[in-house]
Structures are given as structure tokens and as C-alpha cells.
């Protein structure tokens, strides 16, 4: 499938980081014992899965090895792949909740992570699916945010609702909701501010916007997507933690995955905060955004046959 080939290509650096570290351990320690588990734990930590998640994975792997009598390192690798996929699929899932007229997708994130670009790519993706799309320029705080979003709206050929810089973001969203009514708009994309230095303001702003959306569009699906730059590694994990404290994040758009070996953060964020990656940026083009598939992701970074095979 096209997604898998694009994703597989974008995961080449992450695969080098994770798979090669695991292979080195498995090839060095053919016997499944404490030494192997200790080395594997270190390999996972250095591959950006984070300390807590790596410890949990190793604990689950030890239990599986014991209960399934796994003594061969290759079969252990298959079990590891199974556990990694379970981490990504347990709890909140990766599917987008796009239903109702319009479905609402709020997008937040700090400057420089690719928020505006992601909104433009999303607009293009849904338009290509035959949906009518509208964008609300509700990040009225950041200088030039509205102008940059306008460029992407024009590229995707979708309507943009905007006000002046410094306007009330909730007023922009209200205008956009009203503009959607009677127009059969399928998807409303809302660009919102990503200021973390004042969480209270961010929380109040998002609460105000959400109140309008709940009142005006009670039957519509609503997503709050946090945009994270995969190249920032553990900093992205910290951003996920801080934004989760400020907003009810439903999912993540992971950008610049093709340019980094730090894709392991996907497991840490999902495991520690139960925030699933829902979309991934796999290149710089307007078409380079894809729905996230946990199975394809794990398959793309770990070479393991007979995943989950019992012995």
C-alpha cells in the first residue's frame, strides 16, 4: 500500500536507531537471560523510548518469555514487536473522529513544530477525499500566523475565516461555525495558539472555544490535535506532558518523522500519557501527511517474523 511505502521510507532513520540496537543485543546474547534483558533495556532507552516505557516493556517481555518458555532471542524479538504494537493500540486509539457537519479538528502546538503546514496538509488531504473544508485562523497571537495560514489555504483551495491579529480566538471560531451552517462543510480546521509559557491563558482560551463548539455543534466529532516535531526527541515528550495538563488532547500529529531517528518517542507518549499519534508528516510536500497505522509503524522499524509466536 502507498502509505506503507511512504511510511517505511520515512522511518529509515528510526529503524536504524531502534532495529540495529536490538539486533546488536540479540546477536551478542543468543541466550535469553538477565544479561540480555539488561542490555535490551539500555538499547530501548537510547532509542528514545524513555526510561519508564523501556522498563515496562522489559518487564512485560520477561513475563512473556517466562510464560511462553521463550529461550531463543529471535522469538524474543517477535514478542517484543508484539508488545510494542500493543502499547500503540491499548487505550485511546489512532483513528480520527471525523463525523457530523462539520467535524471539528482543533490544532495546537508551539512555534516551529509545523502546525501551520500540518493544517494546510490536512485541508488538502480531506479535500482530496471529496470533503468540503474550511479553516478558522484562531491563532491570533503569533505574528504572521494568519498570513502563513492564508498561503496554505490558497494552496489547498479552501476557504479561510479570519480576523485581525490580536482578535479574540473564540470570536474567529464562532464566525467560522456560522459560516459553516447551511454550507454543508464536512471538516472545520481550527488553528489555535500554542503558548505554553502561560498555561492558564491557554486553558481559558481553549475552554472558551470548546464551549462555543459544544453549544453550536453538539453532534459533531471533535479532535484536539497536538503537533509535535519528531526531531526534538524527549523535548516533544515533555511538550506532550505539558499540553495534556492544559488541554484535553485527543491525538498527535507527528511531523518531520522522515528527518529523524527519534521516532521511538511515539511509544513513550502513548504509554505514559495515553495520547495516540493519529497523523504523521512523512515529507515536505502538501500530500505528505498520512493516517497513523500502529501495525505498519512497528513493522517499519523492527524486522521480526512470526510476531507474537509462542513457543
Residue pairs with C-beta under 8 A, 6 or more apart in sequence:
3 290
3 291
3 293
3 296
4 293
4 296
4 299
4 300
6 282
6 283
6 288
6 290
7 280
7 282
7 290
7 293
7 296
7 297
7 300
8 296
8 300
9 258
9 282
10 257
10 258
10 280
10 282
10 283
11 257
11 263
11 297
11 300
11 301
13 258
13 259
13 260
13 261
13 263
14 257
14 260
14 261
14 262
14 263
14 264
14 300
14 301
15 300
15 301
15 302
16 261
17 47
17 48
17 261
17 262
17 263
17 264
18 44
18 47
18 263
18 264
18 301
18 302
19 301
19 302
19 303
21 43
21 44
21 46
21 47
22 40
22 43
22 77
22 80
22 302
23 303
24 43
25 36
25 39
25 40
25 43
26 36
26 73
26 74
26 76
26 77
27 73
28 39
29 35
29 36
29 39
29 73
30 72
30 73
31 71
31 73
32 65
32 70
32 71
32 72
32 73
32 76
36 73
36 76
37 58
37 61
37 62
40 58
40 61
40 80
41 54
41 55
41 58
44 53
44 54
44 57
44 58
44 264
45 51
45 54
47 264
48 233
48 234
48 261
48 262
48 263
48 264
48 265
48 268
49 57
49 264
49 265
49 267
49 268
50 234
50 237
50 264
50 265
50 267
50 268
50 271
50 272
52 268
52 271
52 272
53 87
53 267
53 268
53 271
53 272
56 271
57 80
57 83
57 84
57 87
57 267
60 83
61 76
61 79
61 80
61 83
64 70
64 79
64 83
65 76
65 79
68 79
68 310
68 311
69 311
70 76
70 79
70 311
71 311
72 311
74 305
75 306
75 309
75 311
77 302
77 304
78 304
78 305
78 306
78 307
78 308
78 309
79 308
79 309
80 302
80 304
81 298
81 299
81 302
81 304
81 307
81 308
82 307
82 308
84 267
84 298
84 302
85 294
85 295
85 298
85 307
87 267
87 270
87 271
88 94
88 266
88 267
88 270
88 276
88 277
88 294
88 297
88 298
89 294
91 270
91 274
91 276
92 250
92 251
92 274
92 275
92 276
93 276
94 251
94 276
94 277
94 278
94 291
94 292
94 293
94 294
95 278
95 291
96 105
96 223
96 251
96 278
96 279
96 291
97 103
97 221
97 222
97 223
97 250
98 105
98 126
98 186
98 187
98 221
98 223
99 220
99 221
100 217
100 219
100 220
100 221
101 180
101 184
101 185
101 186
101 220
102 134
102 180
102 185
102 186
102 187
102 188
102 217
102 220
103 186
103 187
103 188
103 220
103 221
103 222
103 223
104 187
104 188
104 190
104 213
104 217
104 220
104 221
104 222
104 223
105 122
105 187
105 188
105 189
105 190
105 222
105 223
105 225
106 190
106 192
106 206
106 209
106 222
106 223
106 224
106 225
107 115
107 118
107 119
107 122
107 189
107 190
107 191
107 192
107 225
107 227
107 253
108 115
108 192
108 193
108 194
108 202
108 206
108 224
108 225
108 226
108 227
108 243
108 247
108 249
109 115
109 118
109 194
109 226
109 227
109 228
109 239
109 253
110 194
110 195
110 196
110 239
111 142
111 194
112 229
113 194
113 227
113 228
113 229
113 232
113 255
114 227
114 229
114 253
114 255
114 256
114 281
115 139
115 191
115 194
115 227
116 145
116 148
116 149
116 152
116 191
117 152
117 255
117 281
118 227
118 253
118 255
118 279
118 281
118 289
119 135
119 149
119 152
119 189
119 191
120 149
120 151
120 152
120 153
120 155
120 156
120 286
121 281
121 286
121 287
121 288
121 289
122 187
122 189
122 279
122 289
123 133
123 135
123 152
123 153
123 156
123 158
123 187
123 189
124 155
124 156
124 286
124 287
125 287
125 289
126 133
126 186
126 187
127 133
127 156
127 157
127 158
128 287
131 186
131 187
132 183
132 184
132 185
132 186
132 187
133 156
133 158
133 159
133 185
133 186
133 187
133 188
133 189
134 158
134 159
134 160
134 161
134 176
134 179
134 180
134 183
134 185
134 187
134 188
134 189
135 149
135 152
135 153
135 158
135 159
135 160
135 161
135 176
135 188
135 189
135 190
135 191
136 160
136 161
136 162
136 172
136 173
136 175
136 176
136 188
136 189
136 190
136 191
137 145
137 146
137 149
137 150
137 160
137 161
137 162
137 163
137 172
137 191
138 169
138 170
138 172
138 173
138 176
138 190
138 191
138 192
138 193
138 209
139 145
139 146
139 149
139 169
139 191
139 192
139 193
139 194
140 146
140 163
140 164
140 165
140 166
140 167
140 168
140 169
140 172
140 193
141 166
141 169
141 193
141 195
142 193
143 165
145 165
145 191
146 162
146 165
149 160
149 162
149 191
150 160
150 162
153 159
153 160
155 286
156 286
159 179
161 172
161 175
161 176
161 179
162 172
163 171
163 172
163 175
169 192
169 193
169 205
169 208
169 209
170 205
170 208
170 209
170 211
170 212
173 190
173 209
173 212
173 213
174 212
174 216
176 188
176 190
177 188
177 212
177 213
177 216
177 217
178 216
179 185
180 188
190 209
192 205
192 206
192 209
193 202
193 205
194 202
194 227
194 243
195 201
195 202
196 202
196 239
196 242
196 243
196 246
199 242
199 245
199 246
202 246
202 247
203 246
203 247
206 224
206 246
206 247
210 222
213 220
213 222
222 250
223 250
223 251
223 278
224 247
224 248
224 249
224 250
224 251
225 249
225 250
225 251
225 252
225 253
225 278
225 279
226 239
226 240
226 243
226 247
226 249
226 251
226 252
226 253
226 275
227 252
227 253
227 255
228 236
228 239
228 240
228 252
228 253
228 254
228 255
228 265
228 269
229 236
229 255
229 256
230 236
230 254
230 255
230 256
230 257
230 259
230 260
230 262
230 263
230 265
231 256
231 259
231 260
231 262
232 239
232 262
233 260
233 262
233 265
234 265
236 262
236 265
236 269
237 265
237 268
237 269
237 272
240 249
240 252
240 269
240 273
240 275
241 272
241 273
243 249
244 273
244 275
249 275
250 275
250 278
251 275
251 276
251 277
251 278
251 279
252 269
252 275
252 276
252 277
252 278
252 279
253 277
253 278
253 279
253 280
253 281
253 289
254 263
254 266
254 277
254 279
254 280
254 281
254 292
255 280
255 281
256 281
257 263
257 280
257 281
257 282
258 281
258 282
258 283
258 288
263 297
263 301
266 277
266 297
269 275
269 277
270 276
270 277
276 292
277 292
278 291
278 292
279 289
279 290
279 291
279 292
280 289
280 290
280 292
281 288
281 289
282 288
282 289
282 290
